[in-house]
Amino acid sequence: MTGYSEKRRHDRIHYETSRLMYKKDSKAPYSYAAMTNYSPGGLYLRTNEYMDIGQPIIVKMEEYDINATGPERYDYYYGQIRWIKNFHTKSYDPSYGYGIQFDTSMIF
């Protein structure tokens, strides 16, 4: 059986920030989240809100800077939830981790 990490096209880059927001559709309000890594193909998002695999998602970087070399280079990311890690039984928050796949590969 092939593990998910073996299916990756891009290496993950460690990056921690709690300065991003997300929403599930264009009419929903933004909620805060944290990120621990990214790649040209996606990112890892942590939040207390449960979302389903396949859910479309919009991620907004609060510290957008067109001259940045990391994820702040773009103000918005559009993608879908590809996998979920449930931390609900742990003693810390946030309770869910999500693998987000971008709709279009990004250049950093």
C-alpha positions in Angstrom: 0.0 0.0 0.0 1.4 3.4 -0.9 1.4 6.0 1.8 0.2 9.6 1.2 3.7 11.0 1.6 4.9 8.8 -1.2 2.3 10.4 -3.5 3.7 14.0 -3.0 5.1 15.8 -6.0 6.8 18.5 -3.8 8.8 18.5 -0.6 7.2 20.2 2.4 8.9 23.4 3.8 8.6 23.9 7.5 6.9 27.2 8.2 4.8 28.2 11.3 2.4 31.0 11.4 -0.9 31.8 13.0 -1.4 34.8 10.8 -3.7 33.4 8.2 -7.4 33.0 7.8 -9.6 30.7 5.9 -13.2 30.2 4.8 -15.2 27.4 3.2 -16.8 29.5 0.4 -16.9 33.0 -0.9 -19.9 34.0 1.2 -18.7 32.5 4.5 -16.9 34.7 7.1 -13.1 34.2 7.6 -11.9 32.2 10.6 -8.3 32.1 12.0 -6.0 29.1 11.6 -2.4 28.1 11.9 0.0 26.7 9.3 3.1 24.5 10.0 4.3 23.7 6.5 3.7 24.4 2.8 4.9 23.4 -0.7 4.1 24.5 -4.2 1.2 22.0 -4.2 -0.4 22.7 -0.8 -0.2 23.5 2.9 -1.0 22.1 6.3 -3.7 24.0 8.2 -4.6 23.6 11.9 -8.0 24.8 13.3 -10.7 23.9 15.8 -13.4 23.6 13.1 -14.2 20.3 11.5 -14.4 20.2 7.7 -14.9 17.3 5.3 -12.5 15.8 2.8 -13.1 17.4 -0.6 -14.4 20.7 1.0 -13.2 23.7 -1.1 -11.3 26.2 0.9 -10.0 29.7 0.5 -6.9 30.6 2.6 -5.9 34.3 3.1 -2.4 35.4 4.2 -2.7 38.3 6.6 0.9 39.4 6.1 0.8 39.4 2.3 4.0 40.7 0.6 4.5 40.4 -3.1 8.3 40.5 -2.6 8.3 37.6 -0.1 9.8 34.2 -1.0 7.5 32.1 1.1 3.7 31.7 1.4 3.2 35.4 2.1 4.0 36.0 -1.6 0.3 35.4 -2.5 -2.6 37.0 -0.7 -5.1 34.1 -1.4 -4.9 30.4 -2.0 -7.7 28.3 -3.4 -7.8 24.6 -2.8 -9.5 21.5 -1.4 -9.1 19.4 1.8 -7.4 16.2 0.9 -6.9 14.6 4.3 -7.6 15.2 8.0 -5.7 14.5 11.2 -7.9 14.5 14.3 -6.2 15.7 17.5 -9.5 15.8 19.4 -8.4 13.2 22.0 -5.2 15.2 22.8 -5.0 17.8 25.5 -4.2 20.7 23.2 -5.8 22.8 20.5 -6.3 23.2 17.6 -8.2 19.9 17.3 -7.9 19.2 13.5 -5.1 19.3 11.0 -5.8 19.5 7.3 -3.8 18.7 4.2 -4.9 21.3 1.7 -4.1 20.8 -2.0 -4.0 24.0 -4.1 -6.2 24.2 -7.2 -3.0 25.4 -9.1 0.6 24.8 -8.1 2.3 27.9 -6.8 5.8 29.3 -7.4 7.7 30.5 -4.2 
